[in-house]
């Protein structure tokens, strides 16, 4: 996926610390540019800057993003500014602007994730996955890839007009659904050939913002459609075409990310990080949605259930009618 994303971002340096970036239809939600695309874009721009100016600390340890304004489907500019350079970590600021307006502000901590800076302390085994309940047994990856059914997971592909990127991603959802309100599990794999079918750190920054967030009629419909399809087509992914603009307009709510924090636990892909990941597990948990304001905790693991990424979001859950212009099917860029 790294190759495809880099081609779509089309990052070009115009002066030290400043890059122009493109947009692509794969990343659109109506007339807006998806926040998940922007998190990957900022990761890419800052990583490029680090490679150019701070090769001793090439890895992003943590990103904090503030989504100030909605981003439009047009070219933009990323400006990276160092704030503090240190021996173990360095701090940088990144700004994403379009048409002279600041859209996203990011603070980034850089380091070398291959070099320990202190002890490793074991925690309770699998603590973040066994509360409130353990995930279903890992799928038989070889069987799934061969088109055979797995007893615990159902394959699906989201293919629609909004965020077309998801057509490149196979998602496995639990056969029995989600037994605890506010918690959803999934396995994910990219449907791209060769090395581009593997996930690196840049794509996991994207994954920190692509997942089901709270129950809606659309989510319930997708789950029932997947189960019905699996009964007649065992092992074959259900292709869900619910992501049309008209279906989005009929949904109950629309989720908007206000802030996003992403922390990487080790180097993923690239130099010293292997060839990237074929499968990743995601758990998304919500403690409370109150008055349209919702917290999210995201955990991303590899095939061995090793924790790779943690992320937290503040999300506004708003009525769809507040998101669209005068009853139309194009999302607003601001609320």
N, C-alpha and C positions, 0 to 999 in steps of 0.2 A: 504493500500500500504506500510505502514511503515514496517510491518512484512516481506513482500516479498523483499523490498529493503535491509533491514538489513541482511537477509539471503544471498542475492546476493553480498552485499559488504563484508560480512564475516570479519568484523573489528576485529583484534586481537592485543592486547597490547603486545609489546615486551620489552619495558622499559618505564619509565615515559615520557609521552608526545609523544611517538612514537608508531605507529600502522601500521601493514601490512593490506592490503586490496586486495580483489580479483576483478575480472572483470566478466562480464556475457554477453552472446550473445545478450540479450535484449537491451544492451546499445551500440551496435556497428554500425558504419557507414563504411561499407567495412572492412578495416583492422585497423580502428581507433576507439578509445573510445570516445563516444559523450561527448561534453562539458557539456550538461545538467546533465549527470550522475555524472560528477566531481563536479559540484556545490552542488548536494545533498550529495555526498560523503564527501566533506569538511565540510558541515554543520553537518553531522553525527559525524565525527571525533572530531570536535571542541565541539559539544554538549556533547559528551562522556567525553572529557577532563574537561569541566566545571563541570559536575556532580561529577567528581572525585576530583577536586582541588578547585573549587570555587562555592559551592552549593548556596551561597547567590546571585549569579548572573548567573542563569542557562539558560538565554535566549540570543539568538543572535539578536542584534538590527540591525546590518548592516554588510554585507560582501562585500569586494572589491576583485575581482579575476583578475589576469593578466595571460592570457593564453600564455605562452612563447613558448611552443613547443607542437606539436600534441602528444596525448597520444595513446599508442599502446595497443593492446589486450593482456595484460600480467599483472601480479601482480605488485603492487606498494606499496609505503610507504608514510604515512602522518606523518609529524612532527609538533607538536604544541608547540610554545614557547611564554610564557607571556612577554609582553613588558612593560605594566604599569597596576598596580592594583589600582583602585580608589574606593571611597565610592559609587558613582553612576554608573560609567561605568568602564570597564576594557578593555584593548587593547591587542590583541594577534596576532601572525603571524603563518600562517600555510603554509607548503610547501608540495607539492605532487610531488614525484619523482618516476621514473621508470628506471631500469637498470643503476643507478648511475647518471641519468640526471634529473635536475630540470624541471618539465613540467608546473606546475601551482604554482603561488605565491599568497597568500591571506592575507589580513589584515582584522581582525574581531573585532567588538565592541560588548562586552557582557554587559548585564544588567539584571534587574528583571522587565519584562514588566507588571507585575501585580501591581507594586508600582509606583504611580505618583511621579514625581520629580518636578512638577510645574503645572501651570494651563492648562486646555484644552480650546483652542480657536476655536470656530466654524468658518468654512469658508463658502463661497457661496455654497449652497446646490448642490451637484453633479457637481461641476465645471469641474472636470477632465473627466466627461463622456458626458457633453453637448457641448463640443467643440471638433471638429467642428460640431457634430450633436449628439443628444441623441441616446442611443442604442434602439433597438426594444424592445417592452414590454417583461417582463420576461416570460419565458415559463411556461406552466402548468407542473410542475415537476412530479406530480402524473400521469398525462396522458402520458407523455413521457416514464416514467418507466413502464407503463402498455402496451406500444406499440401502443398508439394512436397518431395520428398526432397533431402537434401544428401549429396554423396558422402563426406563425412568425419565426419558427426555423426548420431546417432540420437536422436529425441525420445522423452521419456517423462514421465509424471506419476505421482507417488507418491500414492496415495489409500488411507488406512487409518485404523484406530482410534487409533493412536498418532501424535501430532503431526499432526492433520488439516490444519494450516496448509499442508503441502506440496501439497495438492490445488490450491492457487492458483498453483503454480509449475511452469513448463515447464523441463525439464532436458535438455540435449543432451550425450550421452556419446560418446566417440570410437568410430567404427565398428570400429576394430581393437583396441579394449580399451586397457588400460594397459600399455605395453611395459616399464615399469620398476617393480619391486616397491616399494611404499611411496609412489608418486606417482600422484595421480589428477587429471584435468582435467575441467572441465565448463563449459558456457555455461548461463546461467539467465535466464529472463524470467518476469515476473508475468502471470497470466491474469486480470487485473481491468480493467474498462473505464476509459477516459479517463485523467486524471492519476493515478488510484490504481493504474494499471498501471505506474507508474514508481517507481524505488527512490531513496530519499534516504539521508542519513547514518545515520539511526536504523535503517533496514532493513538497511544494510550491517553495522551492529553485530550484527544478527540473523544475517546471512549468514556472519559469522565463526565461527558455531557450527552451521551446517546443511550437512553434507557427509558423504560416506563416509569413514570413519576408518581401518579396517583390514579386510583380507579376512575374510569370514565366508561360511558357506554361503548366507545370505540375499543377500549381494552378488553371489555367483556366479550364483545362481538368477535374480536380477533382470536381470543382464547377458544371460544366455542367453534369457530370455523376451523382452527387448527386441529382440534380433537376430532371433528367430523371428517376432515380430510384424511387424518391418520388412520381412521377406522377402515377406509376404503383403499388407501394408498400407503401401506406401512413402509416406513423408511424414506418416502419421497417428501421433500419439503413442500409445505403448503405455501403458495405464493399469495400473499395478502395484499390486495390492491385497495386498501381502505384510505390510503393517504392522498386522496384527491382533494382539491380545494373545496369542492362542494361538501365532502364528508367532514373536512375540518370545520367548515361553517356550521354544520349540524351538531358538532361536539358540545359537551357540557361546558368545558373549561379549556383555557389555554395557559400553558406554563411559561413563565418568563424568568430567566436567571438574572438575579441582581448581582450576586457575588459568587465567585468560584475559587476554591483553594485546592491545589493539586500537589501532593508530595510523593516523590519517587523514592522507593526503598533500596533500589539497586540499579545499576546501569542496564539498559535494555536495548539490544541491537547496537550496531555500530562497532567502533573499535573496542575490542576487549569485551564486548557484550554479546557475542554470538551472532547468529543469523536472524534474530528476531523470533517472535512467538507465533505458533500456528493456532493455538487455542488459548483463550483467556476466559476466566470465570468472573462474573460480576455479581455482587450483592448490593442492592440499593435499599436503604432503610430510612423510614420517616418516623421521627419521634412524635411530632405533632404538627398538624395543619390547622391553624386557627385564624379566622378572619382573612383568609386568602394569603397568609404568610406561612411558608412551610420550610422546614429544614430537611436536608438530605445528607446522609452519610453513604459514601460509595467505597467499596473494597474491590480491588481487582487482583486476581491471582493467576498464576500460570497453571500448566497441566498438573503439576505436583502439589497444587494448592498452596504454593509459597506466595506470601503477600508481596505484591509488586508496587501497588499504588493505593494510596488513600486519598479521598477527595471529600470536600464538604461544599454544599451549596445553600444559598438563601434564594428561595424561589417565590415569586408571586403567582398565585393561582387565581386567575381572573376569569370572569364570564367572557365567553367568546364574543359576545356582542360588543364588549368594550375594546376588543382587539381589532375589529374590522371597521373599515371606513363605510359608514352609512349603509350597513347591510350588504356591502359588497363582499367579494371573496379574496381581497388582497389585504394582508395584515398591515396595520399601522407600524411605523418605525419608532414611534414613541407613545407612551401612555400619558 
